[in-house]
Amino acid sequence: MSSQTKADVVIVGGGPGGTATAIHCAQKGLKVTLLEQAEFPRSHPGETLHPGIEPLLKRLGVAEQVLNAGFLRHPGHYVEWQGEREFQAFGEDEQGPWLGFQAVRSQFDSLLLEQAQTLGVQVLQPCRALEPLVNQGQVQGLNTTLGPIDATFVVDAAGSCQWLARKLGLKTTPYSPPLRAYYGYVTGECPERDQAPLIVSDTEGWTWIAKVEHQRYQWTRLSFERQPDAHWQPQDLANLCPEGKARAVDVTWRLVNPAAGPGYFLVGDAAAVLDPASSHGVLKAMTSGMMAAHLMVQSCQGEQLQPSSASRYCAWLRTNFYHDLIHLQGFYAPILSALSSAPTLQSTSL
Ligand SMILES: Cc1cc2nc3c(=O)[nH]c(=O)nc-3n(C[C@H](O)[C@H](O)[C@H](O)COP(=O)(O)OP(=O)(O)OC[C@H]3O[C@@H](n4cnc5c(N)ncnc54)[C@H](O)[C@@H]3O)c2cc1C
């Protein structure tokens, strides 16, 4: 590929952060290229979506496709956190209770990627981002497994591996001790979990169980003290059949700064990670992608200078991250205070 193929925006990663960025930019007439290293459909954890995602899906023009996909819906969650189990409903209006989605990510991410392609986004897949092309501190494109691509903006939406932050040596601040989430899938029947997901705390951490498809359940375990072995399974799902071994993911709370700069934006997990108890990683990936897209559109149309777009984005991202962080710290306080060697959570100042 050569400079003849120069894009306004090149996006690394075809998860919800990358596709939301791509769709929003394409809707506003920008020339967009998106590269994704995996063949789709590919599996990914993160199925449970809050009903608050629906307005975003409408804005991106995929609400109908998602509603027609037949994903399971649920009216809230069961929470058993240092006490009685209670049902926390999402809310309701005159049309009835608000419902979340159990969006199977292989399908959900494919629907968003198809919408991006329909709007004219050039999708390179499988194609892996290698190195950013940087000239005098300005990101001007990237090298990929299919060759170099020049672009006015490079967006890192490659998820929690934080590709561009590592390549540019950006500062990543941890806000928790190292945390690993373990997750797995099982097949069979667990009627108690069919109405709504459940999160249960214990003396060391928590366990989440959600029905994600007919006869298929996902569990996530986070422990502050010890890691489960490869064959661990929640008690409620003990008689169900595991799909392979449990997998582990680094979910240490962290924020990259600056998450935008000359010629680049970081969106979704590439910019900020909290553990899954914060429960809306997909929503955050999409909103940060749409926010970055909005600022890139303004910049490409000459309405606003790039440096102020970058600082506005960083401030917006940091405010949202701290808001979620303070909520999560409050959520964990009862567990951490009971541990003999409680890990310290980073204090926050806005
Ligand atoms: C166990 C677990 C459970 C979770 N549960 C939930 C949940 O129930 N609800 C929720 O909202 N969130 C949940 N999350 C969080 C959610 O999965 C993430 O926040 C969300 O997927 C982030 O989206 P993203 O687009 O930023 O990145 P991702 O979805 O990770 O997408 C990144 C994409 O980039 C591609 N990529 C990576 N490197 C490159 C490269 N060099 N070149 C090209 N492509 C590349 C990857 O293949 C991938 O497709 C969970 C997370 C974990 C770990």
The ligand as a MOL file (V3000), in Angstrom:
LIG
                    3D

  0  0  0     0  0            999 V3000
M  V30 BEGIN CTAB
M  V30 COUNTS 53 58 0 0 0
M  V30 BEGIN ATOM
M  V30 1 C -13.9360 -11.9520 31.4160 0
M  V30 2 C -14.4890 -10.6560 30.9110 0
M  V30 3 C -15.8490 -10.4360 30.9470 0
M  V30 4 C -16.3730 -9.2410 30.4640 0
M  V30 5 N -17.7210 -9.0490 30.5030 0
M  V30 6 C -18.2560 -7.9110 30.0170 0
M  V30 7 C -19.6600 -7.7430 29.9580 0
M  V30 8 O -20.4200 -8.6220 30.3620 0
M  V30 9 N -20.1450 -6.5780 29.4240 0
M  V30 10 C -19.3170 -5.5950 28.9490 0
M  V30 11 O -19.8220 -4.5580 28.4730 0
M  V30 12 N -17.9810 -5.7530 28.9740 0
M  V30 13 C -17.4310 -6.8800 29.4820 0
M  V30 14 N -16.0790 -7.0540 29.4660 0
M  V30 15 C -15.2320 -5.9890 28.9000 0
M  V30 16 C -15.3120 -5.9890 27.3540 0
M  V30 17 O -15.0270 -7.2770 26.8560 0
M  V30 18 C -14.3090 -4.9860 26.7810 0
M  V30 19 O -14.3360 -3.7900 27.5250 0
M  V30 20 C -14.6350 -4.6630 25.3120 0
M  V30 21 O -14.5740 -5.8160 24.5060 0
M  V30 22 C -13.6470 -3.6260 24.7920 0
M  V30 23 O -13.8950 -3.3860 23.4300 0
M  V30 24 P -12.7210 -2.8590 22.4860 0
M  V30 25 O -13.3410 -2.6150 21.1620 0
M  V30 26 O -11.9940 -1.7640 23.1560 0
M  V30 27 O -11.6650 -4.0600 22.3910 0
M  V30 28 P -11.8740 -5.5770 21.9400 0
M  V30 29 O -13.2890 -5.9660 22.0050 0
M  V30 30 O -10.8850 -6.3570 22.7330 0
M  V30 31 O -11.4600 -5.5740 20.4030 0
M  V30 32 C -10.1140 -5.3960 20.0170 0
M  V30 33 C -9.9280 -5.9970 18.6150 0
M  V30 34 O -8.6300 -5.6140 18.1460 0
M  V30 35 C -8.0360 -6.7130 17.4750 0
M  V30 36 N -6.5720 -6.5050 17.5280 0
M  V30 37 C -5.7580 -6.5920 18.6270 0
M  V30 38 N -4.4910 -6.3020 18.2950 0
M  V30 39 C -4.5060 -6.0170 16.9580 0
M  V30 40 C -3.4900 -5.6480 16.0200 0
M  V30 41 N -2.1920 -5.4740 16.3900 0
M  V30 42 N -3.8300 -5.4470 14.7210 0
M  V30 43 C -5.1300 -5.6100 14.3200 0
M  V30 44 N -6.1410 -5.9670 15.1620 0
M  V30 45 C -5.8310 -6.1600 16.4760 0
M  V30 46 C -8.5050 -7.9250 18.2670 0
M  V30 47 O -8.4550 -9.1050 17.4770 0
M  V30 48 C -9.9520 -7.5170 18.6170 0
M  V30 49 O -10.8760 -7.9690 17.6500 0
M  V30 50 C -15.5180 -8.2400 29.9440 0
M  V30 51 C -14.1360 -8.4600 29.9200 0
M  V30 52 C -13.6250 -9.6510 30.3890 0
M  V30 53 C -12.1310 -9.8630 30.3300 0
M  V30 END ATOM
M  V30 BEGIN BOND
M  V30 1 1 1 2
M  V30 2 1 2 3
M  V30 3 2 2 52
M  V30 4 2 3 4
M  V30 5 1 4 5
M  V30 6 1 4 50
M  V30 7 2 5 6
M  V30 8 1 6 7
M  V30 9 1 6 13
M  V30 10 2 7 8
M  V30 11 1 7 9
M  V30 12 1 9 10
M  V30 13 2 10 11
M  V30 14 1 10 12
M  V30 15 2 12 13
M  V30 16 1 13 14
M  V30 17 1 14 15
M  V30 18 1 14 50
M  V30 19 1 15 16
M  V30 20 1 16 17
M  V30 21 1 16 18
M  V30 22 1 18 19
M  V30 23 1 18 20
M  V30 24 1 20 21
M  V30 25 1 20 22
M  V30 26 1 22 23
M  V30 27 1 23 24
M  V30 28 2 24 25
M  V30 29 1 24 26
M  V30 30 1 24 27
M  V30 31 1 27 28
M  V30 32 2 28 29
M  V30 33 1 28 30
M  V30 34 1 28 31
M  V30 35 1 31 32
M  V30 36 1 32 33
M  V30 37 1 33 34
M  V30 38 1 33 48
M  V30 39 1 34 35
M  V30 40 1 35 36
M  V30 41 1 35 46
M  V30 42 1 36 37
M  V30 43 1 36 45
M  V30 44 2 37 38
M  V30 45 1 38 39
M  V30 46 1 39 40
M  V30 47 2 39 45
M  V30 48 1 40 41
M  V30 49 2 40 42
M  V30 50 1 42 43
M  V30 51 2 43 44
M  V30 52 1 44 45
M  V30 53 1 46 47
M  V30 54 1 46 48
M  V30 55 1 48 49
M  V30 56 2 50 51
M  V30 57 1 51 52
M  V30 58 1 52 53
M  V30 END BOND
M  V30 END CTAB
M  END
